[in-house]
Amino acid sequence: VGGTYHYGLKAPNGAMMWGRFVFREIVAPERLELIDSFSDEAGGVTRHPMSVTWPLEMLSICTFENVGNKTRVTIRWSPYKATEEERHTFDTSRDSMRQGWGGTMEQLADYLAKAQA
């Protein structure tokens, strides 16, 4: 709790996008709660590189539940300390977020399938 995970993503065109998580609650192996934001290379909080009205910070709550021999992962994502305009941007971007999270989960499933082979 209080720790930070700082990461960089490299786009196919070589552009870098930075982000960070600040962990607020860890209940192993059931739950993670963190504040998620875009960042600069040094880890400072920045705006979304393609949306000046995207919330500066997001609250992410991840829960993990045993379902037979599998794990159900549920991610709840919401604006944190956001303005009305930022909340509106978030609310009108749900379809795009579903695609992004869906693609991420598909990549994770592929990775895990290969790791088990």
C-alpha positions, -999 to +999 in steps of 0.1 A: +000+000+000+014+034-010+037+018-036+038+030-072+040+010-104+053+032-132+051+019-168+057+028-204+039+016-235+055+019-269+031+024-298+038+007-332+050+041-345+075+043-316+057+069-295+059+064-258+029+067-234+035+066-197+013+057-168+014+050-131-006+032-104-005+041-067-017+012-046-043+021-020-054-013-008-041-048-013-061-078+000-042-108-014-054-128-033-089-111-035-086-074-043-064-045-055-074-009-053-053+018-070-053+053-084-044+051-121-031+081-141-012+090-172+023+102-164+055+116-178+087+096-181+097+107-146+064+095-131+046+128-126+009+129-132-001+143-166-032+146-188-043+119-213-021+125-244-052+126-267-079+141-244-074+172-223-108+165-207-100+129-196-100+126-158-066+133-143-069+103-120-090+071-120-100+048-092-094+012-103-108-017-081-098-052-093-113-082-077-103-118-081-128-147-075-122-184-078-147-200-102-140-237-105-104-240-118-105-205-132-103-170-118-129-143-126-113-109-128-136-079-123-123-044-129-143-013-118-129+019-131-142+054-123-131+090-123-114+101-091-117+137-078-129+146-114-146+177-126-181+175-142-165+178-177-140+150-169-168+127-157-188+135-189-158+126-210-154+093-191-191+085-194-192+091-231-161+069-237-174+036-223-175+018-257-139+027-264-129+016-229-147-017-234-127-023-265-094-014-248-100-035-218-113-064-239-082-063-261-060-063-230-078-093-215-076-112-248-038-106-248-036-118-212-056-149-220-033-157-250-002-152-228-016-175-201-026-201-226+010-201-241+025-202-206+005-233-197+014-251-229 
